């Protein structure tokens, strides 16, 4: 099948890789423009571009895919279908009408739940035990299009946004390979979403990662998992920002002030919260490498009894 793929982050590479292995004619890969990073002002490719170069796939990097120039270029490719996986740009109606089989988007939730920009993160924050991946046809609304296929995926206690995202896009790639031939052969009837049941996620910022130790331990634990690797959760001590990398929650009875480092039991730093406590196993002081709690304690013995925040 002749197709165009649109995506940018490393999660999208899993989907593109599945299409390549399945032998599709990938006539174009659209991804974000290169970024200038670091003091050396070096160009940084998106993960999708790096993979595409390795596979010798044609790469396009429009600043605005809806411009007439980029629209006409895409139209000249004449793809049968466009596949979208984590592509940051909004597609106008004129682009949606280019491919005969439409634009198929991989969305990492069981739509109509968790529409919008942060479905993986939001499912972990909510304490859900399962989520999934949806193949949907893009239309003018945000994640409102009809469903071609869905697959349920469990959320485990150890899952972070990174690990869960890896699973969802890997499974999404497999589901796409199974679904595209059926969609091309008219053996699938798109199913309209129940818009009355829809929930919408919001875009998170770096500020959302600041820990409020007055919250319950289980809520903070979910935040630490949901916000890893971005925007990350953090607190402050001695004027330094400290990222929390790995933790677990305890349903114990604590009378200490929230944020107080109680002791170093459970092979970590046990911290009081609004209800229960958190055990921090790995952390990162700004400007330093990630270390385990025992190494941090050896360098900072006065942390016991001190208060984060």
Residue, then its C-alpha position, 0 to 999 in steps of 0.5 A: x500500500x502506498x502511504x505517507x507517514x507523519x510522526x516525530x518522537x521515538x514512540x512514533x518510530x515503533x509504528x513506522x518500523x512496523x510499516x517498513x517491516x510489513x513491506x508498505x510503499x512509504x512514499x514520504x515521511x513527514x516529521x518536525x523540522x530539525x532543532x538547534x540544541x546545546x552550546x554548540x548549536x548543533x542540529x538535532x534530528x527527530x527520532x523519526x527522521x533519524x530512523x527514516x534516513x537509516x531506512x532510506x525513506x524520503x523525509x519532509x519537514x514542513x514548518x506548516x504542512x497546511x501551507x499551499x506549497x506543502x499541501x501541493x507537494x503532499x498531494x503530488x505524492x498521491x498516497x492511498x492513505x496517510x498514517x499519523x502517530x504523534x505528529x504535532x501539526x494540525x491537519x486541515x480539511x484539504x489535507x484530510x481529503x487527499x488520500x482515498x482511504x483517509x488519514x488514520x491516526x493512532x491514539x493511545x487511549x480507548x476513545x472516546x476516553x482521554x481525547x487530546x494531548x496527554x492520554x497516557x499521562x492522564x490514565x496513570x494519574x487517574x489510577x486506571x488499571x487499563x487503557x488501550x490504543x485506537x485507530x481512528x479516521x481523522x476529521x476536523x474535531x480533536x480525536x472525534x473521528x470514527x474508530x476502525x479498531x481498538x485494543x485494550x492494554x493493562x496498566x501495571x503498578x510499575x508503569x511510567x508514561x515512558x513504559x506505557x507509551x512504549x507498549x501502546x505504540x508497539x501494540x498500535x503498530x501491530x494493530x495497524x498492520x492487521x487493520x490497513x488491509x481490511x480497511x482497504x478491502x472494505x471489510x471494516x465499517x468505521x464505528x462512530x464514537x459516543x461523544x456523550x462519554x468523551x473525556x478530554x485531557x489537557x496539556x501539561x507544563x513543567x510547573x505541573x511536576x512540582x510536588x505538593x507533599x500535602x497530597x496523599x502518597x498514592x496521588x504523588x506516586x501516580x504523579x511521579x510515574x505519570x510525569x516520567x520522563x517529562x515533565x518529571x516530578x521535583x521538589x527542593x532542598x537546600x536551594x537545590x531542585x531534586x528530581x524524583x526518578x523512582x519511588x513507591x507509596x506506603x499506606x502507613x500512619x504518619x504524624x510528621x509534617x508533609x515533606x519530612x524525610x522520616x528515615x531511610x528504611x525500605x532501602x530508600x528515603x521515606x517521606x511523609x505526605x498528607x496521607x501515608x508516606x512515599x519511599x524514594x529510591x532514585x533521585x537527581x540533584x540538579x546538575x548531577x547524575x541520577x543516584x540511588x537514595x543510599x548514595x544521596x544519604x551518604x553525601x547528605x546525612x542531614x536529610x533525615x529529619x529535614x523537610x522537602x519543599 
